[in-house]
Amino acid sequence: MKVYMPLKPIKYGFEAYILSGAKTAYVMSWRLREGGQKKKKNKKETILPVKDIIASLTQNYQNLGYIKSMDRYYTTLSVVKELTKNGFGCIGVIMDSRLLTNKKMKKLMNKLDLHDSKFYVCQDSLILACWKDSKIVKVISNFGNDNVCLISRNTKDGNDQHQKKIVSCPQVIQTYSQNARGVDLLDQMLSYYEIRHRSKKWYIRLVLHFLHVATHNSFILYTHSKAYSNKIHYIDFLKSLIRSLVSPLRIRLVLKFTPEKKKLVKLLNLHQMKMIVHLSLISNKFVSFVI
C-alpha cells in the first residue's frame, strides 16, 4: 500500500485523498489510496484514477452550492465537466498537457509579459485565465468572468531590493489563491501536536493518524458551537479531551514514599484512592496517550 511520491518531503508512505473546508480545514471526507491503482497514458490526455477519487469524495455534497478548489493533480477537463453536472462550482490550476490544445495555441497562451493576463472560453462555457507572475499560471473555472483585480506583490528593483508593488491579476486566480489551502492548513494544525507513537504495524499508524484528524474535527466543531464562549487553544482542548476519556479507566492505588525505609508502601485505606491520569508531555506538546 505504500507509494512513491517524488514531490513530497517523505518519498515513501501512505497516500490519502482528503476533502476539507477552505477556511477551517474541517475534514469532510477522505479516501486512502489502495493497491493496484496504476497510471495509464494516452496520446491526448493522462488518464488517472482522479475521476473516481473526486466522485467518491463529493458524492454526499452534490447540488448543495459548494465550490471546489483543486490543485493541478486533480484538475482535468473531464473532472470539471463532471463536477459541473453534479452542481459544484469548480476552480483549479491545470497543466498544459491536459488542455488538449495544439502547439500553436499553447505558444499564444505562454506569450505573456510580466503580470499580463489572457482569458479564453473553453468548451461548455469554461473560463481559462492565464497570468504571468514568476511563472505562467493557468486556472480553469466553471464560474466567474474576465474581471481583473489589484493585488500586492513583492518585486525586486534595480538594486535587488524587495519592495511591494500593486499589480493587476485575474479575479479567478485571486479567488483560487484565497481558497485552495484547506488541506495545507490541516497538515499544519496536525503537525503542531503529532502523535509520535511508533509501531512496526502499518495499520496502527493509520488508525492513530485518523484519530488525530477526528480530534481536529471535534475541535473545529467545538469552536463553532454555542458552548464555545472563552477562547481555548488546541493543546488545552486535547488535554481536556484525554482527561475525559482516560480518567474513568485509570484508577490506581496511590503509592506513598517513606524516606526512612526507602521503599514504597501501599495505602490500605480504600477511601484514599485517587484518579491518576498519565499524560506524556514533551515541551508542552502532546505526544501520545495509552488507554
C-alpha positions as CSV (number, residue, x, y, z in Angstrom):
1,M,0.0,0.0,0.0
2,K,3.0,2.3,0.3
3,V,3.5,4.5,-2.8
4,Y,6.4,6.6,-4.1
5,M,5.8,10.3,-4.0
6,P,8.8,12.2,-5.5
7,L,7.5,15.7,-4.8
8,K,6.9,15.0,-1.0
9,P,9.5,15.5,1.8
10,I,9.0,11.9,2.7
11,K,9.2,9.9,-0.5
12,Y,7.6,6.7,0.5
13,G,4.4,6.5,2.6
14,F,0.6,6.1,2.5
15,E,-1.4,8.4,0.2
16,A,-4.7,9.8,1.4
17,Y,-7.1,12.0,-0.7
18,I,-8.9,14.5,1.5
19,L,-11.8,16.9,1.0
20,S,-11.6,19.7,3.6
21,G,-13.0,23.1,4.2
22,A,-11.0,26.0,2.8
23,K,-11.1,28.2,5.9
24,T,-11.5,25.8,8.8
25,A,-9.7,22.7,7.4
26,Y,-12.5,20.6,8.6
27,V,-12.2,17.1,7.0
28,M,-15.5,16.4,5.2
29,S,-14.4,13.1,3.6
30,W,-11.3,11.1,2.8
31,R,-10.1,8.1,0.9
32,L,-7.0,6.1,1.3
33,R,-5.1,5.0,-1.9
34,E,-5.5,1.3,-2.4
35,G,-3.2,-1.1,-4.1
36,G,-3.4,-1.9,-7.8
37,Q,-4.2,1.7,-8.9
38,K,-1.9,2.4,-11.8
39,K,-1.5,5.4,-14.1
40,K,-2.3,4.9,-17.8
41,K,-1.2,7.3,-20.5
42,N,-3.0,8.2,-23.7
43,K,-1.8,10.4,-26.5
44,K,-4.4,13.1,-25.8
45,E,-4.8,13.0,-22.1
46,T,-3.3,11.4,-19.0
47,I,-5.9,9.1,-17.6
48,L,-5.6,8.9,-13.8
49,P,-8.0,7.5,-11.2
50,V,-8.8,11.1,-10.5
51,K,-12.4,11.0,-11.6
52,D,-13.2,8.1,-9.3
53,I,-11.5,9.8,-6.4
54,I,-13.4,13.0,-6.9
55,A,-16.7,11.1,-7.3
56,S,-16.2,9.2,-4.0
57,L,-15.1,12.3,-2.1
58,T,-18.0,14.5,-3.2
59,Q,-20.9,12.1,-3.5
60,N,-22.6,13.3,-0.3
61,Y,-22.4,17.0,-1.2
62,Q,-23.9,17.3,-4.7
63,N,-26.2,20.2,-5.6
64,L,-25.6,22.0,-2.3
65,G,-23.9,25.0,-3.7
66,Y,-20.3,24.1,-2.8
67,I,-17.3,25.4,-4.7
68,K,-14.4,23.1,-5.0
69,S,-10.8,24.3,-5.3
70,M,-8.3,21.8,-6.7
71,D,-4.6,21.7,-7.4
72,R,-3.2,20.5,-10.7
73,Y,-3.1,16.9,-9.7
74,Y,-6.9,16.7,-9.8
75,T,-7.8,19.2,-12.5
76,T,-8.8,17.8,-15.9
77,L,-11.4,18.9,-18.3
78,S,-13.4,15.7,-17.7
79,V,-13.4,16.3,-13.9
80,V,-14.5,19.9,-14.3
81,K,-17.4,18.8,-16.5
82,E,-18.4,16.0,-14.1
83,L,-18.4,18.5,-11.2
84,T,-20.5,20.9,-13.2
85,K,-23.1,18.2,-13.8
86,N,-23.2,17.4,-10.1
87,G,-23.9,21.0,-9.1
88,F,-20.5,22.1,-7.9
89,G,-18.6,25.3,-8.6
90,C,-15.1,24.3,-9.7
91,I,-11.8,26.2,-9.9
92,G,-8.3,24.8,-10.2
93,V,-4.8,25.1,-11.7
94,I,-4.5,23.0,-14.9
95,M,-1.4,21.7,-16.7
96,D,-0.7,22.3,-20.4
97,S,-0.8,18.6,-21.2
98,R,-4.4,18.4,-20.0
99,L,-5.7,21.3,-22.1
100,L,-6.0,19.3,-25.3
101,T,-4.7,22.2,-27.4
102,N,-2.4,22.3,-30.4
103,K,1.2,23.7,-30.3
104,K,0.2,27.0,-31.8
105,M,-2.4,27.6,-29.2
106,K,0.0,26.8,-26.4
107,K,2.5,29.3,-27.7
108,L,-0.1,32.0,-27.7
109,M,-1.1,31.2,-24.1
110,N,2.5,31.3,-22.9
111,K,3.4,34.5,-24.8
112,L,2.8,36.9,-21.9
113,D,4.7,39.8,-20.3
114,L,5.2,40.1,-16.5
115,H,1.8,40.5,-14.8
116,D,-0.1,40.4,-18.0
117,S,-3.2,38.2,-18.4
118,K,-5.3,36.5,-21.1
119,F,-8.7,34.9,-21.0
120,Y,-10.1,32.0,-23.1
121,V,-13.6,30.5,-23.2
122,C,-13.3,26.7,-23.4
123,Q,-16.0,24.2,-24.3
124,D,-19.1,24.1,-22.1
125,S,-18.6,27.7,-21.2
126,L,-15.5,27.1,-19.1
127,I,-13.2,30.0,-18.5
128,L,-9.4,29.7,-18.7
129,A,-7.4,32.5,-17.2
130,C,-3.6,32.8,-17.9
131,W,-1.5,35.1,-15.9
132,K,2.3,35.6,-15.7
133,D,3.9,36.1,-12.3
134,S,7.3,34.4,-11.7
135,K,5.8,31.7,-13.9
136,I,2.7,31.4,-16.1
137,V,-0.3,30.3,-14.1
138,K,-3.3,28.7,-15.8
139,V,-6.6,28.4,-13.9
140,I,-9.8,26.9,-15.2
141,S,-13.2,27.5,-13.7
142,N,-16.9,26.9,-14.5
143,F,-17.9,30.2,-12.9
144,G,-16.6,33.8,-12.9
145,N,-15.7,36.2,-15.7
146,D,-12.8,38.2,-17.1
147,N,-12.7,40.7,-14.3
148,V,-9.3,41.9,-13.1
149,C,-8.4,43.0,-9.5
150,L,-5.4,44.7,-7.9
151,I,-3.1,42.8,-5.6
152,S,0.2,43.5,-3.8
153,R,3.3,41.6,-4.9
154,N,6.9,41.6,-3.7
155,T,9.2,42.6,-6.5
156,K,12.9,43.5,-6.9
157,D,14.1,46.8,-8.1
158,G,17.4,47.6,-9.9
159,N,19.4,47.3,-6.7
160,D,18.0,43.8,-5.9
161,Q,15.9,45.1,-3.0
162,H,12.5,43.8,-2.3
163,Q,9.6,46.2,-2.5
164,K,5.8,45.9,-2.7
165,K,4.1,46.7,-5.9
166,I,0.5,46.9,-6.9
167,V,-0.2,44.8,-10.0
168,S,-3.3,43.5,-11.8
169,C,-4.4,39.9,-11.5
170,P,-7.4,38.0,-12.8
171,Q,-10.2,37.7,-10.2
172,V,-10.4,34.0,-10.9
173,I,-6.8,33.4,-9.9
174,Q,-7.2,35.6,-6.8
175,T,-10.2,33.6,-5.7
176,Y,-8.3,30.3,-6.2
177,S,-5.3,31.5,-4.1
178,Q,-7.6,32.5,-1.3
179,N,-9.5,29.2,-1.1
180,A,-7.0,26.5,-2.2
181,R,-5.1,25.8,1.1
182,G,-7.6,23.8,3.2
183,V,-5.5,20.6,3.2
184,D,-2.3,22.5,3.8
185,L,-3.9,24.2,6.8
186,L,-5.0,20.7,8.1
187,D,-1.4,19.4,7.8
188,Q,-0.2,22.5,9.7
189,M,-2.6,22.0,12.5
190,L,-1.8,18.3,12.9
191,S,2.0,19.0,12.8
192,Y,1.8,21.1,16.0
193,Y,1.0,18.2,18.3
194,E,1.8,15.0,16.5
195,I,1.0,11.5,17.9
196,R,4.5,10.1,17.8
197,H,3.6,6.6,18.7
198,R,5.9,4.2,16.7
199,S,4.8,0.8,15.6
200,K,6.0,-1.7,13.0
201,K,2.4,-2.4,12.1
202,W,1.3,0.0,9.4
203,Y,-2.4,-0.1,10.3
204,I,-1.7,1.2,13.8
205,R,-0.1,4.3,12.4
206,L,-3.0,4.9,10.1
207,V,-5.5,4.5,12.9
208,L,-3.6,6.9,15.2
209,H,-3.3,9.5,12.3
210,F,-7.0,9.5,11.6
211,L,-7.8,9.5,15.3
212,H,-5.8,12.8,15.4
213,V,-7.8,14.0,12.4
214,A,-11.0,13.2,14.4
215,T,-9.8,15.2,17.4
216,H,-9.1,18.1,15.0
217,N,-12.6,17.9,13.6
218,S,-14.1,17.8,17.1
219,F,-12.1,21.0,18.0
220,I,-13.4,22.8,14.9
221,L,-17.0,21.8,15.8
222,Y,-16.5,22.9,19.4
223,T,-15.1,26.3,18.4
224,H,-18.2,26.8,16.2
225,S,-20.7,25.7,18.7
226,K,-22.8,27.7,21.2
227,A,-20.9,26.2,24.1
228,Y,-17.7,27.9,23.0
229,S,-17.5,31.2,24.9
230,N,-13.9,31.5,26.1
231,K,-11.1,31.2,23.7
232,I,-9.2,27.8,24.1
233,H,-6.0,26.6,22.5
234,Y,-5.8,23.3,20.7
235,I,-3.4,21.8,23.2
236,D,-5.8,22.7,26.1
237,F,-8.6,21.1,24.2
238,L,-6.5,17.9,23.7
239,K,-5.7,17.7,27.4
240,S,-9.3,18.1,28.4
241,L,-10.4,15.5,25.9
242,I,-7.8,13.0,27.1
243,R,-8.8,13.5,30.7
244,S,-12.4,13.0,30.0
245,L,-11.7,9.7,28.1
246,V,-8.9,8.3,30.3
247,S,-9.7,9.3,33.8
248,P,-12.6,6.8,34.4
249,L,-10.3,3.9,33.2
250,R,-7.1,4.7,35.0
251,I,-7.8,4.3,38.7
252,R,-4.8,3.2,40.7
253,L,-3.7,3.0,44.3
254,V,-1.6,6.0,45.4
255,L,1.8,4.9,46.5
256,K,3.4,6.7,49.5
257,F,7.1,7.1,49.7
258,T,8.8,6.8,53.1
259,P,12.3,8.3,53.2
260,E,13.4,6.4,56.3
261,K,12.9,2.9,54.9
262,K,13.5,4.0,51.3
263,K,10.7,1.9,49.9
264,L,7.1,2.2,48.7
265,V,4.2,1.3,50.9
266,K,0.7,0.7,49.6
267,L,-2.1,2.6,51.3
268,L,-4.7,0.2,52.6
269,N,-7.4,2.7,53.2
270,L,-9.6,2.4,50.0
271,H,-11.2,5.8,50.7
272,Q,-7.9,7.5,49.9
273,M,-7.8,6.1,46.3
274,K,-7.3,8.8,43.7
275,M,-7.6,9.0,40.0
276,I,-4.4,9.4,38.1
277,V,-4.1,10.3,34.5
278,H,-0.8,9.8,32.9
279,L,0.0,12.2,30.1
280,S,3.1,12.1,28.0
281,L,4.2,15.7,27.6
282,I,7.4,17.0,26.0
283,S,7.9,20.7,25.8
284,N,4.2,21.2,26.5
285,K,3.4,19.3,23.3
286,F,1.0,16.4,23.2
287,V,2.9,13.2,22.1
288,S,0.8,10.1,22.8
289,F,-1.6,8.6,25.3
290,V,-2.3,5.0,26.2
291,I,-5.5,3.5,27.4
